[in-house]
Amino acid sequence: MKRRHFLFQLYQLLALTMLPLALFAGAAIPLIFVGFAIPLAIFHLTFNTKAIFPLTFNSAELVVASLLAFALISCLWSLNPESGITTIIRGTCLLFLFYFSRKYIGDITCEQAKKLIRCLMLGMALAIIISISEILTEGVLTKFFNYSLNNFRNINMAKLNKGVVLMTITCWPIVYWLYAQKRKKLAVAMWVFLVIFTPFLESSTATMGLIIGGITFGLSLYINKKILIGIISAGLLLYNALLPISMHLAPIYEEAENIPIVSGLSARTRLLTLRYASDKALEKPLLGWGMGSADEVCTSAANDKNYTAIKGAVVLNHPHNGLMQTHVELGMMGALLLAGIYIATLRLISRMSDPLHYSAAIALLMNFWGTQQTGFGMWQNWHWCTALIAAFWLMIASRALATNDTQKAP
């Protein structure tokens, strides 16, 4: 009982503070994930040491392990093997932390789970209020934290959009809970508000992911599971296989001056970097340049006269597209393994007996996929942690809807 009570108190604190905290300290998102994972793993294993073995990974986790294993092998021909190995170690730690903690979500009682979801909703409301105040005051709190922490404690604070991404992807456990409580209008209103609101926070990537997740959620309510998952799986395979070729054939260099400038990093800069990365990926299409090589490959554009001659061209250190970075570093082999992770996860989601749980889970997955393809690199730990944190909250919401503490969540 003491163990459960401690977990409950810790998760209450995380539910209330993680979204506001992430707005001003996006670099803390992996620490938030660790705050969920380590207590669950340690407390359960302390009382059940035999639970460590045998390891029973699900199909998605096995594909993740395969991708990490291939990435490790690719360090043999990598341009930056030290960076690659460091990234693989971090990814492996995240995999095992999630594995142990997801198995023991049952340490939280149904009544505690209900209270935690309510705390999460309050934390979401608090994050939205803070975000609105930031817009109205032109970022007074962000400026304060940046100045005080950077200048006096030498801490590099992350940008606001990391917290916005976590806020949008974490909305799906709340949508699931509200739908299950017959509050559909409130759930839809929250999603619509976030779609309209996030562009004001200059996070178009978060908005795009939220729209993709919302469309998927709506489709999942009316289209047969097998048909929808079959369509998404086929689309992922085609997209993963054809992205470098399609970007290479696109007249991006020729039409660069006509590509509009958007606030911050422009659409022009992103597309030019994607085009250059696609050219380099096609030089080593099967196995790629090796894990950790994206930085060296992309920054080599500074020595490419054809690239630097383009008006407005800026050299970035990675393609800002998870799949393109995978093609650059791990080639077609890595890209297909990445598609395999999504497809295996989709198959696991399809087995969920609760239709609303299934809809929220597939929306969460596609929301994450959308942000990964439109703004972030493949190996950014904080971004993967947003999906893992949201997955935890989805499991807690499912736990809250169980009828008793011994029943498995739907």
N, C-alpha and C positions, 0 to 999 in steps of 0.2 A: 504493500500500500504506500509506503514512504517513497518507493521508487517511482510509482505512478504519479504521486503528488508532486515530486520534484520535476518530472518531465512536464507535467501540466503547467506548473508555474513558469518554467523556462519557456515553453511554447506560447504561453499567454504574453509574456514579455516580447518575444519575437513577433507575434502576430500584430501587436500594437505598434511596434517601432521599426520593423524591417523596411516597410515601404517609405516612410519619411526619411529614415537613415540613408537608404539607397539613393534618394534624390540628390543628396549632398555628398555622398561618399560611395560612388558606384564601385570603387575598388573594394569595398567591404562586402560585396555580394557573395564572393566565395566564402567569407567568414560566416555569413548568415547561413549558407548551406552547411558548413561544418557545424554550426550551432544546432542544426536539426539532426545531422547524421551521427555525429560522435556520441552524444548522450544515449540515443536509441541503441547504438551498437554496443557501447561499453556496459550500460546497465543490464541489457539482456544477457550478454555473454558472461558477465560477472556471476549471474545466477544460473547460467546454463552453458558451461564451457564446452559441452559436447555438441553444441549447435554450430560450431565453426565448420566441422567436416561431417559429411561430405559436402563440397560446394555444389550447389544446384542452380547454376545460372540459367536464366531463361534465354530464349532464342536471340532476342535483341542484344542482351549482354554478351552472348557468345560472338556475335558479329562485331560488336565493339572491340572485344578482345582480339579478334582476328585482324581488325584494322590497325590496332595498336601494335600487334606482332609484325605485320607487314611494314608499318612505319619504322619499327626498330631495325628490320632488315635493310630498309632503304637508307639508313644512316651510313651504310657501307659506301655509297656513292654520293652522299650528300655534300653540298657546298658548305654547310654549317652543321656538322654532326653534333656538336656540343649543345646547340640550341634545340636540335631535334630530340636528343635523348632527354633533356630537361623537360620538354613538353610531354614526352611519352610517360615519364615518371609522374608528372602531375595528373595526366589523364588516367593512368592506372590507379592512382590514389582515389580519384573521384569515383571510378568504377566500383572499387571495393567498398568505399564508404556508402554509396547508394545501395549496393547489393545487401550489405548487412543491415542497414537501417530500414529498407523497405520490407524486409522479412518480419520486422518486429514492430510494425505500426500498431499491432494489436495490443501493445502495452498501454495504449491510450484507451480509456473507456469511452463508451458511446456518449455518455452525458458530458464528459470532458471535451470530446470532439465537437459537440454542439456549441459549447461555450467558446471553444477556440475559433470556430468559423465566425461566430458573432464578433469576436475580437478582431479577426482579420478584416471583416467588413468595416469595423470602426477604424482600423488602421488605414484601409483604403480611403475612407472618407477624410481622414486627417491628411493623407498625402495629397488628395485632390484640393483640399482647402489651402494647404501650403503652396501647391503649384499655382493656384489662382492668385494667391498673394504675391508670388514671385513675378507673375505676369503684370499685375497692377503696379508693383513697386519697381519694375525693371530689374529684378534679380537682386534685391538688397541683401537677402540672406545668403545667397550664393556668393556674392561679392565679399560679405563679411567672413564666411568660412574660408574662402580662398585666401583672403588677405591674412587672417589671423593664423590659420594653420600652416599655410605655405611659408609665410615670412618668419614665424616664430618657432615652428616645430619642424619645418622642412619636410612637410608631408605633401605629396603631390595629389591633390584632390581630383577626382574624376569629373567629367562633365555631367550635366543634369540628365542627358538622354539615356544613360545607363539605368538610372532609377526609373525613368519613364518606361523603358522596355520591360523592366521587372513588374511595374505596375500594370501594364497592359496584359502581359501573359498570365499574371496572377488573377486577373479578373475571371478566368474560366472556372476555377473552383467555386467562386461566388455565384456565377451564373448558374452552375449546376445546382447549388444549394437553393437558390431562389426559385428556380424552375420546379425543383422537387417540393418546395413549400407552397406551390401554386401562386407564386408571385412573378408570373411571366412578364407582365408589363414593366415591373421594376427592373428585371434582368435586362430586358431589351433597352429600356431607357438608359441604364448604366452603360451598356455597350455603345449606344448611339452617342451619348455624351462624351465618352472617351475618344471615339472616332473624330468627333468635331473638335474636341478640346486639345488633343495631343499635337496637332499642327502648330498651335500657338506656342508650344514648348520646343519648337524647331526640331522635332523628332519624326521626320517623315517615315523613317524605317519602322518605328513603333506603330505608326498609323497604318502602314502597309501590312504589317503582320497582323494587326487587329482586324483589318478588313478581310484578309485571307481566312483568318480563323472564323470570323463571323459568317462568311459565305459557306465555309465547310460545315459549321454548326447547323445552319439552316438546311443545307442539302441533306445532312445526316438524319434530320427529322422526317424526311419524306422519301428518301431513296433507299432501296434495299441495301443492307450492309455489304453483301458480297459484290454487288454491282459498283457501289461507290468506292470501296477499297480496291477493287480491280482497276477502276479508271484511274484512281490516284497512283496506284503502284505502277501501272503502265506509263503514266505521264512522268513519274519520277525517273524511271529507267531511261526513257527517251531524252528527257532534259539532261540527266547526268551524262549520257553518252554524247549528246550533240552540242552541248554548250560551247566548247572551244571552237568547233568548226563553224557554228553559226555566228559567233562573235568575230571570227577571222574573216568571214565573208561579208559581214556588215560594213557598209561604207562609212565607218566612224571617223577615220583620219580625214577622208575627203570632205565630210560634212561637219567637221569639228566646230567651225565658226558659227554654224547655225544651231548648235545645241545650246539650250538656254542655261543661264547661270542661276543657281539656286543659292539660298543663304548657306554660309559655311562652305564646306567642300562642294563644289558645283557638280551638277550632273555631267557636265563636260569632262571634268577631271576623273570622275568615277568611270565613265565610259571609255575614255582614252586609256586608263590603266587596265581596264578589263580587256580591251583590244590588244594591248601590248602583252599582257599576261597570256592571252590565248595564243598569240604567235609563239611565245616561248614554250608553252605547254605542248604545242604541236611539234616542236623540235624533238621532244622526247615523249611521245604520246602514250606509250605502254606503261612504263615504270616511273616516269617523272624525273625531276632533278634531285630527289631525295628529301627526306624529312628535314624541315628547318631551312630550306633553300629559298623560300619565297622572297625574303628580304633582299638577298643578293641578286636574285633574278629580276625583281621589279626595279630595284634601284639602278640596275645596269642600263635602264632607259636613259639615264643622264648622259651616257656615252653614245647613245644612238642618235645620229644626226637627223634621221627621218622623223624621230619622235620629238626631239627638242625643237625642230623647225616649225612644229604646229603651234599656232597662236593659242595661248592659254594653257599649254601643256604643263602639268605639274607632276613631279616624280613622287609616287607614294611607295611605302615600304611593303604593302601587300594589296591584293586586288579588291579588298572590301566586299568579297563574295566568297562564302565558305566553300562552295563547290569548285570555283575557279582556282582557289588556292590549293585544293586537293588535287586537281588536275596538274597544276604546276609541280607540286612536290611528290605526288604519288601516282600520277598518270591515270590511265583508264582503269587500272586495277584498283587503285584507291577510290576512284569515283564510284565504281560498281559496289565496292564494299560499303561506301557511305549510303548509297541507295538501298543496300541490303539492310542497314540499320533502320531506316525509315520503314521499309516494307515489313521487316520482322516486328517492329513496334506496332504497325497497323494491324497485323495479324493477331497480336496479343490483345489489342484494343477490341477487335471484332468478337472476341470471346466473352466480353463483358455482358452479363445478363441484364443489367439495368440499361434501358435505352438512353436515358439522360446521361448516365455515367459514360457510356460509349460516345455520345455526341460531344460532351465536354472534353473528353480525352482526345478525340480526333481533332477538335478545334484547337486545343492547346498545342498539339504536335504540329499542325499546319501553321499556326501562328508563329511558333519558333522557327519553322522552316522558312517562312516569309522574311523574318528579320535576318536570318542567316544568309539569305541570298541577296539582300538589298543593302546591307550596311556593315557587316562584321566579318572578320577573318574566321577561318575554320577552327583555330586552336586558342581562341580567347576564353580563358577559364571562366571569367565572370558571366559570359554569355551562355555557356553550357549550364552553369549553375542556376541561371534564371529558370531554365526548363526543369531542372531537378527540384528546385524549390517549389515551383508551381505543381509539379507531380506529387510532391509530399502533401501539399494542401488539398489536392484532388483526392488523395487517399484518405486524408483526414475527413474531408466532406463525405466521402463514401462511408467511412467508419461511423460518422454521425447519423447516417441514415439507416444503419443496421438496427434491428429491433432489440438486440440484447448483446452483451459483451462477449458471448461465445460464438455468436453467429458471424460468419464471414461477411465482409463488406460486399455489397452488390457490385 
